[in-house]
Amino acid sequence: MSKQIILHTPGPWLVRTERADMDIVAFSGEREFPIALVSEHEIGPVIGEANARLIAAAPRLFDALKGMVGLIQLLPTSDQHSGLMRNHRYEEALAALVEASESECEA
């Protein structure tokens, strides 16, 4: 994967549950930056919290997926390893990374 400028707020992102809605915030030193607000109004507290935790994990998930795809791309070319690159999960991983990166490039 080529290098790119990351325009999203760096992690870690954390869930703050001080009220009925959940804030996703990023911390840099002592400063706090709002990322998202997840409301449990229509979906209930269990699904609302699960959604908030998934959003908060996004920077780590993105970095981990990018690293795994990079490792697969570094494998020597062979029938066994090229099969990994034709695997639908690898294709989905690439598509997810492109989807996340496109929004960064368009900003």
N, C-alpha and C positions, 0 to 999 in steps of 0.2 A: 504494500500500500504506500502511496506517496505521502510525503509530509504535507501537512496543511496547518493553517492557523486555526487554533481552537478559539471559537468566539463565545462558547457557553461559559457560564460562571463555573470556575473550578470547584471540585468537591473538597471536603466532604459536604454533602447535603444531609440535613437532619430533619426529623419530624418533631414538631413542637405541638403538643396537645393541651394547651392551656385553656382552651374553650371548646365549644361544640364543634367548630370547624378546625381542621388541622393545617398548620402552616408548614411549608417546606422551606427551610432556610439554609443558607450557606454561611460559613464562618471564615473570616480571614483575619487572623490575629484576634483582636477584641471586637471587630466590627461584624455585624450580622446583615446579610443581604437576603431580602425576600425572593423566593423562587416561584412558589405556587401556593394556592389556597385550595384545599380539598374539603368540600362540604359533604357531610353525611346526611344532609337533609332528605334527599330522595332515595339514597341507597342503604342507609343504616350505618351504624358505627363499625361493624366488623368489616364490611366491604370498603367503607371509607378509609379505615386505618390501613387495610391491605393495599389500597391504591396509593395512599400517601407513602407507605414504605417502599413500594416499587418505584415511585417517582424519585424518592430520596436516594435510592440505590443507583439511579441512572448513570452518574459519572463513573462509578466503579464498574458497572456492567459494560459500559462503552469501552473503557480502557482494557478490561479483561478480554472482551470479545476481539478487540483490535489486536491484542497481543497473541491470542490463540490463532487467529487467521494468519498473522505474521509468521508464527512458528510453522504452521502447515506449509506456507509458501516457501519456507527455507529448507524443507525436506528435499533430499535428492530426488531427481526424477526417476521413477520406476513405476511399474504397473501397480504395485501395492500403494504407493504414495499418491500417484495420480488419481487413483480411485477415491481418495479422500477429497480431492478437489472437484470430483464429479458428484460427490455425495450431496443430496438435497439439503442437508443441514448446513454444509459449508456454503452452498449457494444462498441459503436463507441468511446466514451470518453476514456474507458479503452484501446482500441486499439491505439488511438492517443498518450496516455501517454506512453504506451509500446514502440511505434515506436520512440518517442522522447528520451526515456530513453535508449533504446538499443544502439543508436548511441553514447550516453554518456559512456556507459559501454564498448563499443568496442574501445574507444579512448586510 
